[in-house]
Amino acid sequence: MIRLIALLLALLAAGPAGAADEVIVEDWARLPVGARGLPEGWKAQNWGSPAYDFTVVAQDGHRALHVRSREDSSTIVRDISGTVDLATTPILEWTWKATALPAGGDSCRKATDDQAAQLYVIWPRFPQAVRSRIIGYVWDSTRPVGTICKSEKTGTVTYIVVRSGPAGLGQWLREQRDVREDYRTVYGEEPDAPGAVSIAIDTNDTRSAAEAYFGPIRFRRR
């Protein structure tokens, strides 16, 4: 009996059997190069008039989604319900490249809330429009890296500025964020499992243009 108890304790300490080391949200590999518009497996936004100037491309050794915006706002959403356990795979990792930023974009001001590249993690709560929790990792035109601010346009969104201004423009960059820790910082409590991930590009407030690329997106262990 003592040996059995010891074995069970060891198994519990090791974590759930078969727990994944990573969860791939999207790597674009299953989509044909040249595919345009709303990517297969993603959902469209239900507001405004998005242009979805999106194209799957092959660049620098991997597939990517090329996104462009001219005075519009385009957002796509991917359901990840039941696939990500932040206790096991809390690190959100992605690659992106911005090539043109919206002129004067500032995530923290309602009048200029535009960004060339935005990656959101979403915790839906009913009613979703007022109670959902959303953390947006953005490449901002003007706000310094590390800025955390609540959107003045959408009360459910809190921005974290990961990149700022022209530094790194035109280069593929790999980002890593501990979503569990970011959630604790923003909301002051432990997160439950996220329900969705979203990609967006936005230039409708600054009446300008922007362009970026998104490579593979995944959650992984520390």
C-alpha positions in Angstrom: 0.0 0.0 0.0 2.8 2.5 0.8 4.4 1.7 -2.5 1.1 2.3 -4.3 0.5 5.6 -2.6 4.1 6.7 -3.4 3.5 5.8 -7.1 0.2 7.7 -7.2 1.9 10.8 -5.7 4.7 10.6 -8.2 2.2 10.4 -11.1 0.3 13.4 -9.8 3.5 15.4 -9.4 4.4 14.6 -13.0 1.2 16.2 -14.3 -1.6 14.9 -16.5 -0.6 11.9 -18.7 0.0 13.0 -22.2 0.0 16.7 -21.5 1.1 18.5 -24.6 4.4 20.4 -24.7 2.8 22.8 -27.2 -0.5 23.7 -28.8 -0.3 25.0 -32.3 -3.0 27.7 -32.9 -2.0 28.3 -36.5 1.0 27.7 -38.8 -0.8 28.4 -42.1 0.7 25.2 -43.5 -2.6 23.7 -44.5 -3.7 26.7 -46.5 -2.6 27.2 -50.1 -0.2 30.0 -50.9 -2.1 32.8 -52.5 -5.4 32.1 -50.6 -7.0 35.5 -50.0 -9.6 36.9 -47.6 -10.9 35.2 -44.5 -8.6 32.2 -43.8 -10.2 28.8 -43.5 -10.7 27.9 -39.8 -11.1 31.5 -38.7 -14.3 33.5 -38.1 -15.1 36.9 -39.3 -15.9 39.9 -37.1 -19.6 40.9 -36.8 -19.2 44.7 -36.9 -18.1 47.4 -39.4 -16.9 46.9 -42.9 -13.7 44.9 -42.8 -11.7 44.6 -46.1 -9.9 41.4 -45.2 -7.0 42.3 -47.4 -5.3 39.1 -46.2 -3.1 36.7 -48.3 -1.4 33.5 -47.3 2.3 33.7 -48.5 5.5 31.7 -48.3 8.3 33.8 -47.0 11.7 33.2 -45.4 11.2 29.5 -45.0 7.7 29.4 -43.6 4.0 30.2 -44.4 2.6 33.5 -43.1 -0.5 35.6 -43.3 0.1 38.9 -45.0 -2.3 41.5 -43.7 -2.9 45.0 -45.1 -5.3 47.8 -44.1 -6.2 51.2 -45.6 -8.7 53.2 -43.5 -10.5 50.0 -42.3 -10.4 47.5 -39.5 -10.2 43.8 -40.0 -10.3 41.2 -37.3 -10.4 37.3 -37.4 -11.0 34.9 -34.6 -10.0 31.3 -34.0 -11.7 29.1 -31.4 -9.3 27.4 -29.1 -11.8 26.3 -26.4 -10.7 23.2 -24.5 -7.2 23.1 -26.1 -5.0 25.3 -24.0 -4.2 24.8 -20.3 -2.3 27.8 -19.1 -1.0 25.9 -16.1 0.8 23.6 -18.6 1.4 25.8 -21.7 1.3 29.4 -20.5 3.8 30.8 -23.1 2.3 32.4 -26.2 4.9 32.4 -28.9 4.5 33.9 -32.4 6.5 35.5 -35.2 5.5 38.7 -36.9 6.8 41.4 -39.2 5.4 44.9 -39.6 6.3 46.8 -42.7 4.1 49.9 -42.4 2.6 51.5 -39.3 -0.6 53.6 -39.0 0.5 57.3 -38.8 0.2 58.5 -35.2 -1.4 55.3 -33.9 -1.8 55.2 -30.1 -3.5 52.3 -28.5 -4.3 54.2 -25.3 -6.3 57.0 -27.1 -9.8 56.5 -28.5 -9.2 58.9 -31.4 -6.0 57.0 -32.6 -6.6 53.4 -31.6 -5.0 51.8 -34.6 -2.2 49.2 -34.8 -0.5 47.4 -37.7 -0.3 44.1 -35.9 -2.5 42.8 -33.1 -2.7 39.4 -31.4 -5.4 38.9 -28.8 -6.1 36.2 -26.3 -9.8 36.1 -25.3 -11.7 34.8 -22.3 -15.4 35.0 -23.3 -17.9 35.7 -20.5 -21.6 36.2 -20.8 -22.7 38.8 -21.9 -19.6 38.9 -24.1 -19.8 42.5 -25.1 -19.4 43.7 -21.5 -17.9 40.9 -19.4 -15.4 39.1 -21.7 -11.7 39.6 -20.8 -9.3 40.3 -23.7 -5.5 40.9 -23.6 -4.2 42.4 -26.8 -0.5 42.1 -27.7 0.2 45.0 -30.1 2.8 46.7 -32.3 2.0 50.3 -31.5 3.2 53.3 -33.6 3.9 55.6 -30.6 3.4 54.1 -27.1 6.6 52.7 -25.6 7.2 49.0 -25.2 5.8 47.7 -21.9 2.8 50.1 -21.8 -0.3 48.5 -20.4 -3.6 50.4 -20.9 -7.2 49.7 -21.2 -8.8 50.5 -24.6 -10.9 53.6 -24.5 -13.0 52.2 -27.4 -13.6 48.7 -26.1 -13.8 48.2 -22.4 -13.2 44.5 -22.4 -9.7 45.0 -24.0 -6.4 45.7 -22.2 -3.4 46.4 -24.5 0.2 45.3 -23.8 2.6 47.1 -26.1 5.2 44.5 -27.3 6.8 46.5 -30.1 6.8 50.2 -30.7 7.5 52.5 -33.6 9.9 51.8 -36.5 12.5 49.8 -34.5 12.6 46.3 -36.1 10.3 47.4 -39.0 10.7 45.0 -41.9 12.3 42.2 -39.8 10.8 38.9 -38.7 10.7 39.0 -34.9 9.9 36.2 -32.5 7.8 37.1 -29.4 7.1 35.2 -26.2 4.6 36.2 -23.5 3.7 34.4 -20.4 -0.1 34.8 -20.7 -0.7 33.4 -17.2 1.5 36.1 -15.7 0.1 38.8 -17.9 -3.5 37.9 -16.8 -2.4 38.0 -13.2 -0.9 41.4 -13.8 -4.0 42.8 -15.6 -6.8 41.2 -13.6 -5.2 40.3 -10.3 -6.3 36.6 -10.3 -5.6 33.3 -11.9 -6.9 32.8 -15.4 -9.2 30.1 -16.6 -8.6 28.5 -20.0 -8.8 31.0 -22.9 -11.6 30.5 -25.5 -10.2 32.2 -28.6 -7.3 33.9 -30.2 -7.7 36.8 -32.6 -5.5 38.6 -35.2 -6.3 42.2 -36.3 -5.0 45.2 -38.3 -6.6 48.6 -37.9 -6.2 52.0 -39.5 -9.8 53.4 -39.5 -9.2 56.0 -36.8 -6.0 57.5 -38.1 -7.3 57.3 -41.7 -4.0 55.9 -42.8 -2.5 52.6 -44.0 -0.6 49.7 -42.4 0.9 46.3 -43.4 2.2 43.3 -41.4 2.8 39.6 -41.5 1.9 36.9 -39.0 3.9 33.6 -38.9 3.2 30.6 -36.7 1.3 31.0 -33.4 1.5 28.5 -30.5 1.2 28.0 -26.8 4.0 26.1 -25.2 5.6 25.1 -21.9 8.0 27.5 -20.1 
